[in-house]
Amino acid sequence: MHHWNPFSKERKLERKDQIIGWLMFIGLIMLFGCGWGTLMLAFIVREGGIDSIFNIIKWAPVVGLLMYLSGLAYGIYSERTENTGTRKKIPNSRIIARYAITRDHLMVTNESEFEFLDRPKYYVKILSPKEGSIEYQCQPVVFYQCGEGMMGDAEVQGLWLGAFTPYLGTEQTHVGKSF
């Protein structure tokens, strides 16, 4: 049975996306919000002669900019290295969905439309007991080997599905059925 695992690859990918999003969001808030606040405080401080608070707060926009840029850099780095690493086999994997994404970022699930698409990217969503449910990009040859509901061994490298070997003699199960 598939249980929620806080240490699965699916949860790690979710946390990575959350870290990138929060870094960039808080960075922008600090950059623009504290930037205007610092500007307003600068006028008040010059009139009142209070200099110590201004010296601390004036660095908030710089810290915000650094947070935003570090989130952006980490996002670009993780996007470029998502298909790297060692190739590994994931046993007892179930294909739960397959679809193509067009250049216009539209999801197409009707396979009769695939031949009319301009260079689509093929994705297969796999559910496994230890990894969780993760979508992997793959070549069309591998895509057509994966039937929804099939169980088998998936060979992945990062977020790239290199091969899928279905188990022989097993029935094709409903995708909502638990392990």
N, C-alpha and C positions, 0 to 999 in steps of 0.2 A: 504494500500500500504506500502511496506517495504521501509523505508527511512533510510539513514545513520544516526545513532545515536552515538555521541561521548561518551555517558555514558553507552552504552550497554555492556553486559558481553563479547561479541565478541571483542569489542575494548579494554576492560580491559585486556583480555588475550593477545592480540597483544602487548599492552604496556608493560606487564610483560615480555614477551619474548624479546622485544627490550631492556629493562633495563638490563636484564641478559646478553644479547649479547654484549651490549656496555660496561658494567662493565668489562667483561672478555677481550674484545678486547683492550680497552684502558689500562687495567691493564697489558696485555702482551706487548703492545707497550712501556709503561713506564718501565716495568721490563727489557726488553731486549734492547730497544733503548736507554733509559736513563742509563742503566747499562754500555753499551759500551761507551756512551758519558761521563759518570762520570769517567770511567777508563782513557779515553783519556785526560779528563780535569785534572785528578789527576796528570798526568805527566807534563802538562803545568803549573799547579798551583805550583807544587814543584820547577819548574825551575824559575817561575816569582815571587814567593813569595805572590801571591794573594790568601788569605785564606778565605775571607768572602763569595765569590760566591760558592766555593767548599763546604762549610758547609751547604749551602742551597740545592744545587743540589744533594748532596750525598744521600739524603733521598728519591729521586724520585723512585729508584728501589724498595725500601721498600714499598712506597705508592702503586706502581704498583702491587706488590705481594699481598698486602692486598686487593686491588680492585679486582684482579683476584680471590682470595680465597673467598671473600664475594659474588661475582657473582656465583661462583661454589656452595657455601653453600646455597644461596638463590634458585638456580635452583634445587638442590637436595631436599630442604625443600618443594618447591612448587610442585615438582613431587610426593613426598610421601603423601602430604596432598590434592591432587587434587580431591579426591573422598570423602572428609569429609565435614562436615557442616550439616545444617538442610535440610531436604527433603522438596521440594516445588513443587507445581503444576504450569506448564506453559500452560495456555489455548491458543487456536487457533494456535497450532503448526503444521507445515507442514513437512512431511518427504520428504527431497530432495535427499537423497542418502543413500545406505546401502551397506556395504562391509565388508570383513574380511581381517585381516593382519596376515600373516604367521610368523613363528619364524625367517624367513630370511628377514623379513620386506618387503615382497611383498604384494601388494594389489590385492585381488581376488574379482571380482564382479560376476562371473559366479557361481550361487548357486549349479550347478551340480558338481562342483569341491570341495565343502566344506567338503564332507564326506571323501575325500582322504587327507585332510590337517592334519598335526600334531599339535594339540592344537592351533587353530587359535583364535585370539581375534576379537570379533564382534563389529562393529561400526555403528552407525546411525547418519546421519547429519540432524539436525533439524533447520528449519527456523521459527522464531517467531517474532511478531511485536516489542517486547521490548528487547529481548535478542540478536537478530541477528541470524546468521547461525553458529552453533557450532556443532562439532561432539562429540558424547557421546559414551562411551564404554558400552556394555550391555551383558547380558546372551543370549544364543541362543534362549531361549523361548521368550524373549522380542523382539529379532531381527526379528523373523518370524511373529510377530504381526504387525510389521511396514511395510506397503507397500508404495513404492515410490508414492508420490502425495497425500497420505491420510492426512486428517486434524483430529486433536484430542487434547486431554489433555496429556501432557507429565509430568511424575513425575521424577524429577532429584534430585540428591544429589552430589553437586560439578560437576564433569564431568562424572557422572555415571547415565545412564538411567535405572530407576528401573521399570517403567511401562509406557505403552502407551495405552490410551483408545480412539479408533477412534470414531468420531461423526457418529451416525447412520443417514441414510437418506440423506447424502451429497454425491455428486458425487466425484469420484476420479479425481482430476484435474491434469493438466500438471504441472511439478515441476517448470517451469519458470513463471507460472502465479502469478501475484501479489495478495496480500490479498485483 
